[in-house]
Amino acid sequence: MPDVTPPSNPNDAGKPAMRRSSWAEAAAAADATKPSRAPSAAAAPVSPSSSATTAPAGPAAAPIAAVPSAASSSGEVAAEAAVPPPAAPAETPSFRRSRPTMADTIAEAPMPDFISSPGLFVKEQKPRPVGGFRGALYNLTGGAWNLGPGPKQRQEDELARRISRQLQGSYNTAILSLKGGIGKTSTTVGVGLTLAEYRGDAPCAIDANPDSGDLVERALGEGIYQQSTPRTISDLLENIDSIDSLTSLSRYMHHAGRLHLIAGEQDPEVSDSLTAEEYRRIRRLISSYYSVVLTDCGTGVTHNAMSGILQSADNLVIAAGYAVSGAKRARSTLHWLAGHGYEDLARNAIVVITDKDEVSSRVDKDAIEEHLAGICRELIAVPHDRGVADGDLVTLDVLKPETRRAYKEIAAAIVDGYR
């Protein structure tokens, strides 16, 4: 038999009593045994004069608005006692913790920076070893065992990185000496071919030797040069005002692979006629199309074009030999430059000692190198090599590995000096 709740207000006598359901009884019992986190509206005290209808107790029961009582004998309506504002319902006991959705997980995950870290999801691959035990093991296992490059290969890769550095603008390196036959032109060709091999942009080499220079013959070979149209620096000067593109400029140039060359004048009567201003005009034209320029200056530092060459040079290569006279001339060249307003060029010069004649063991090479190393930025020795000493065609394929490495070191030092 369900329980019948008697009316709590005498004025409600005669009204049908509200029955409490068995579900309400169970809910009320549960609420009585658990502490409530928020005050329940059903627990608020009710004034005896109030005639508010009692709402069934329960976890989700909402308070019922009070009903105004009957009018008093004086005709005035008795004001109903104020009912407190409803409080937040008590939290329903949760028997199962809710799990985050997939959308929440994706939203809370940190967003990787794909711009600064494009290889975030790609494992870094070791460079492939070339030659030696590491290269042989890599080839035998089909790349399954990759020990990476050895110390020697890492040094070679670092030289290649320095040589191939991207440049902003055009730079000129002058290669000079006070004595002929000590490797000045062969150094120009060897370094020029090395720059062409590793750089993305083709370099240019200018033969400014007033004594019938043979730069192009050493780069192309005597026979090929004679078979081609022997355009020279004098032809370029005669038509320089009409040259407005690399295509028109190339008509006055020769090409040894990716190395572009301007031949020197071969006629003895006009070979020494190049002036400083004429060289500056050529340099301004070349700078519009080439970022790296090498200038073979010839012997000495006092010929007509030399002031224009030095004024437009960004760094210098001083050619020297292991003979005592060659070392003294290199030192004299640096002193002359420092005393004539080119202190920065002398201080940042690269001295290249080429062992052309395979000097005897009586010459103290270490003493000569130590003597010159203290007055320049870097000193690099080129070992004796028949491919250089013969005075004929210079090609990288026939040079010794030590000679090629020396040219790579010179090329890297030259590009390092471009600031």
Secondary structure as GFF3:
##gff-version 3
##sequence-region A 1 419
A	DSSP	three_ten_helix	10	12	.	.	.	ID=ss1
A	DSSP	alpha_helix	22	33	.	.	.	ID=ss2
A	DSSP	three_ten_helix	41	43	.	.	.	ID=ss3
A	DSSP	alpha_helix	102	108	.	.	.	ID=ss4
A	DSSP	alpha_helix	132	140	.	.	.	ID=ss5
A	DSSP	alpha_helix	151	163	.	.	.	ID=ss6
A	DSSP	beta_strand	171	177	.	.	.	ID=ss7
A	DSSP	alpha_helix	184	198	.	.	.	ID=ss8
A	DSSP	beta_strand	204	207	.	.	.	ID=ss9
A	DSSP	alpha_helix	215	220	.	.	.	ID=ss10
A	DSSP	alpha_helix	222	227	.	.	.	ID=ss11
A	DSSP	alpha_helix	233	238	.	.	.	ID=ss12
A	DSSP	three_ten_helix	240	242	.	.	.	ID=ss13
A	DSSP	alpha_helix	246	250	.	.	.	ID=ss14
A	DSSP	beta_strand	254	256	.	.	.	ID=ss15
A	DSSP	beta_strand	259	262	.	.	.	ID=ss16
A	DSSP	alpha_helix	276	286	.	.	.	ID=ss17
A	DSSP	beta_strand	292	299	.	.	.	ID=ss18
A	DSSP	alpha_helix	306	312	.	.	.	ID=ss19
A	DSSP	beta_strand	315	320	.	.	.	ID=ss20
A	DSSP	alpha_helix	324	339	.	.	.	ID=ss21
A	DSSP	alpha_helix	343	347	.	.	.	ID=ss22
A	DSSP	beta_strand	350	354	.	.	.	ID=ss23
A	DSSP	alpha_helix	365	373	.	.	.	ID=ss24
A	DSSP	beta_strand	378	382	.	.	.	ID=ss25
A	DSSP	alpha_helix	386	389	.	.	.	ID=ss26
A	DSSP	three_ten_helix	396	398	.	.	.	ID=ss27
A	DSSP	alpha_helix	401	416	.	.	.	ID=ss28
###
